[in-house]
Amino acid sequence: MRLFIFSFLLLASLHGQAAQVSLIIDDMGNNQRDALAFSLPAEVTFAILPNKPLSSAFSTRAAQQHREVILHMPMESLARVNQEKGVLLSTMQPNEIIQTLKQALSTVPNAVGMNNHMGSRLTQLSQPMSVTMDYLSKRGLFFVDSRTTRYSKAELIAQKAGVLNTKRNVFIDHVIEINEIDQQFQRLLRLAKKYGHAVGIGHPHPETLQYLNENLQNIETQGISLVKLSDVLNAPAELVSIDTLQTGATAL
């Protein structure tokens, strides 16, 4: 009876709260044009690529805005093309993985977490992901699975390593057209309303930034709050268990 009452009160509490959306802008630090993203609300997280000319400068500027920064860590893809400098590879020994992560984090000094850039191959492999998650655990960093493959083991391995984690529910700009961005953004909002919370990932394309600057301010009128990633990670598990790999997305 006590368990039933507790469950009822928990559900009542969750339904009484505004739905929450978290947004990540990936691929930051490639070029100066990306700086247009700094006009977005401070609740929007920046995932900054390591080893880029603007990696450290963008990380510092974002931290000055009290914006959460995460390392956008390049990981091996199934296609093994367009791989960034300092990519984590399946052929690496544990010490090589750790050194690669250390080097990457040194160029994104204010990172409080990490998500994967590409990684459709690496995130399926237990050994390299276990080494990665053990390292994140020791550094006190969280992990966001970008979910570039439905076969990713990253979330499960992160949980075993005691790493706070969540995953991407929607890529809002897989197709870089305003109408398509709007459709995916509305899908993100619907998921947030249905489950209490949803995580979206976009990129610093001019079309994406234009759309978000025009539309983020309106979501509160729909009973949805824009929150930081840390709010997701501290939310009850019921709110972050949505498994919504984007259909039609190319494995990266």
C-alpha distance (Angstrom), angle and dihedral (degrees) to the residues before:
residue distance angle dihedral
M1 . . .
R2 3.82 . .
L3 3.81 90.3 .
F4 3.80 90.5 50.8
I5 3.81 91.8 49.9
F6 3.83 91.6 47.8
S7 3.82 91.9 49.4
F8 3.79 91.3 47.9
L9 3.81 92.1 50.3
L10 3.81 91.9 46.7
L11 3.79 92.5 52.2
A12 3.78 91.2 45.8
S13 3.79 89.9 51.2
L14 3.80 93.1 49.3
H15 3.78 92.8 48.6
G16 3.79 89.3 50.4
Q17 3.80 92.2 57.6
A18 3.78 125.9 82.4
A19 3.78 114.9 -102.2
Q20 3.80 112.6 -103.7
V21 3.79 132.9 -137.4
S22 3.80 126.6 -169.5
L23 3.78 122.0 -165.6
I24 3.79 130.8 -160.4
I25 3.79 124.7 -166.9
D26 3.81 106.6 -151.3
D27 3.82 130.6 -160.0
M28 3.80 95.2 35.3
G29 3.80 117.1 164.8
N30 3.79 100.5 41.8
N31 3.79 96.5 111.2
Q32 3.79 143.5 -11.2
R33 3.81 91.6 -97.4
D34 3.82 87.6 70.9
A35 3.81 87.7 71.3
L36 3.81 88.1 81.7
A37 3.81 85.7 79.0
F38 3.80 90.6 70.5
S39 3.81 87.4 78.8
L40 3.82 89.6 69.5
P41 3.82 119.9 98.9
A42 3.80 114.8 -79.2
E43 3.81 90.2 -115.7
V44 3.82 88.7 72.3
T45 3.81 111.3 95.6
F46 3.80 122.2 -136.2
A47 3.81 118.0 -141.3
I48 3.80 103.0 -157.9
L49 3.79 123.7 -159.2
P50 3.82 113.1 -128.8
N51 3.79 127.5 -124.4
K52 3.80 94.5 28.5
P53 3.82 125.8 129.8
L54 3.82 90.3 -112.8
S55 3.82 99.8 36.5
S56 3.80 97.4 101.7
A57 3.79 96.2 35.8
F58 3.81 92.9 51.4
S59 3.80 91.4 45.6
T60 3.80 91.4 52.9
R61 3.80 93.5 45.3
A62 3.80 92.0 49.1
A63 3.80 91.3 50.4
Q64 3.81 89.4 51.8
Q65 3.82 87.0 58.3
H66 3.84 88.2 52.2
R67 3.80 85.8 -115.0
E68 3.80 119.8 150.5
V69 3.80 114.3 -113.5
I70 3.78 126.1 -160.6
L71 3.79 131.2 -175.3
H72 3.81 111.2 -108.1
M73 3.80 94.4 -148.0
P74 3.82 117.7 -158.9
M75 3.80 111.4 -129.1
E76 3.78 132.2 -178.6
S77 3.80 115.7 -84.6
L78 3.78 129.0 -152.9
A79 3.80 90.1 -112.7
R80 3.82 91.9 46.1
V81 3.80 91.4 -149.1
N82 3.82 131.9 125.6
Q83 3.80 90.1 19.3
E84 3.78 114.8 172.8
K85 3.78 125.8 -127.3
G86 3.81 111.6 -82.7
V87 3.82 95.0 24.8
L88 3.81 119.1 171.0
L89 3.80 108.5 -117.7
S90 3.78 132.3 -161.8
T91 3.81 89.7 -127.2
M92 3.81 93.5 61.3
Q93 3.78 122.9 110.8
P94 3.83 117.1 -128.0
N95 3.81 93.1 -100.5
E96 3.82 90.1 51.9
I97 3.81 91.1 51.7
I98 3.80 91.1 50.6
Q99 3.81 93.4 47.5
T100 3.81 90.9 48.4
L101 3.81 90.8 51.0
K102 3.82 91.8 47.4
Q103 3.80 91.4 51.5
A104 3.79 92.2 47.7
L105 3.80 93.5 49.2
S106 3.80 91.2 49.0
T107 3.81 88.0 65.0
V108 3.84 94.0 47.9
P109 3.81 98.0 47.4
N110 3.81 100.1 174.7
A111 3.79 97.8 49.2
V112 3.81 114.9 140.4
G113 3.78 94.1 179.4
M114 3.77 145.8 -4.4
N115 3.79 141.3 -121.6
N116 3.78 130.1 -172.8
H117 3.79 125.2 -99.3
M118 3.80 104.7 -150.1
G119 3.83 105.7 -33.6
S120 3.80 101.9 152.1
R121 3.81 88.0 144.2
L122 3.80 102.5 35.9
T123 3.80 97.2 46.6
Q124 3.82 89.0 58.8
L125 3.82 92.5 58.3
S126 3.80 120.7 87.5
Q127 3.80 101.3 -156.7
P128 3.83 101.2 53.5
M129 3.79 92.1 39.0
S130 3.81 91.5 50.6
V131 3.81 90.5 52.8
T132 3.80 89.8 47.6
M133 3.80 94.6 49.3
D134 3.80 93.3 45.7
Y135 3.79 88.2 54.7
L136 3.81 93.0 48.0
S137 3.81 89.3 49.3
K138 3.81 91.5 54.5
R139 3.81 90.9 48.5
G140 3.82 93.0 46.9
L141 3.80 92.6 -121.3
F142 3.80 126.0 145.6
F143 3.80 126.7 -136.1
V144 3.79 133.5 -135.4
D145 3.79 115.9 -164.0
S146 3.81 107.1 -140.6
R147 3.81 86.6 -159.4
T148 3.81 98.5 -137.5
T149 3.82 87.5 162.4
R150 3.78 131.9 32.2
Y151 3.82 87.7 -135.9
S152 3.80 94.9 63.5
K153 3.82 115.6 140.2
A154 3.79 93.2 -171.8
E155 3.80 97.8 102.8
L156 3.81 94.5 49.5
I157 3.81 93.3 45.7
A158 3.81 91.1 47.5
Q159 3.79 90.1 53.4
K160 3.82 91.4 50.6
A161 3.80 90.3 50.6
G162 3.81 91.9 50.2
V163 3.80 93.2 -113.9
L164 3.80 116.1 150.2
N165 3.78 105.8 -120.7
T166 3.77 148.5 165.8
K167 3.80 135.5 171.5
R168 3.75 142.6 -125.6
N169 3.79 116.0 -96.1
V170 3.81 101.6 -178.2
F171 3.80 137.3 18.6
I172 3.77 100.0 -147.9
D173 3.82 97.4 -164.9
H174 3.79 106.5 35.1
V175 3.81 82.6 129.6
I176 3.81 110.3 40.4
E177 3.78 99.6 -138.7
I178 3.80 126.1 109.2
N179 3.81 94.0 -124.8
E180 3.80 92.0 50.2
I181 3.81 91.8 45.5
D182 3.79 89.2 51.5
Q183 3.80 92.1 51.2
Q184 3.80 92.6 51.6
F185 3.80 93.2 43.5
Q186 3.79 90.4 52.5
R187 3.81 88.3 49.0
L188 3.81 88.4 53.7
L189 3.80 90.7 52.5
R190 3.81 91.7 48.6
L191 3.80 90.8 52.7
A192 3.79 90.6 49.3
K193 3.80 91.0 52.1
K194 3.80 92.1 46.9
Y195 3.80 99.0 45.4
G196 3.80 103.2 21.5
H197 3.78 94.9 -112.4
A198 3.81 142.0 34.2
V199 3.81 136.2 179.7
G200 3.80 122.2 -140.1
I201 3.78 130.4 -169.9
G202 3.78 125.6 -155.1
H203 3.78 136.5 163.1
P204 3.82 134.4 -125.8
H205 3.79 93.9 -96.7
P206 3.82 112.2 143.1
E207 3.81 89.8 -122.0
T208 3.81 92.4 53.0
L209 3.79 94.0 46.8
Q210 3.80 92.1 47.0
Y211 3.79 91.3 51.0
L212 3.80 94.9 46.8
N213 3.80 93.9 46.5
E214 3.80 89.2 53.1
N215 3.80 98.8 42.4
L216 3.81 111.3 29.8
Q217 3.79 91.6 75.7
N218 3.80 90.5 59.8
I219 3.79 101.0 54.9
E220 3.81 94.5 84.8
T221 3.79 88.7 65.8
Q222 3.82 85.7 62.6
G223 3.80 92.7 53.7
I224 3.82 94.5 -101.4
S225 3.80 127.2 126.1
L226 3.79 125.3 -152.2
V227 3.82 106.2 -135.1
K228 3.79 138.8 176.4
L229 3.78 121.6 -99.6
S230 3.79 90.6 -110.3
D231 3.81 87.6 63.9
V232 3.80 89.0 57.1
L233 3.77 92.9 50.1
N234 3.78 91.4 51.7
A235 3.80 93.6 47.1
P236 3.82 123.5 103.8
A237 3.80 112.9 -82.8
E238 3.81 91.0 -114.7
L239 3.79 89.4 69.8
V240 3.80 98.1 53.4
S241 3.79 104.4 42.2
I242 3.81 98.8 92.5
D243 3.80 112.5 132.2
T244 3.80 104.8 -159.2
L245 3.79 110.0 147.7
Q246 3.80 106.9 -175.2
T247 3.77 109.2 -101.9
G248 3.76 114.2 -131.4
A249 3.80 94.1 19.6
T250 3.79 116.7 136.6
A251 3.80 114.9 -116.9
L252 3.81 107.6 -108.4
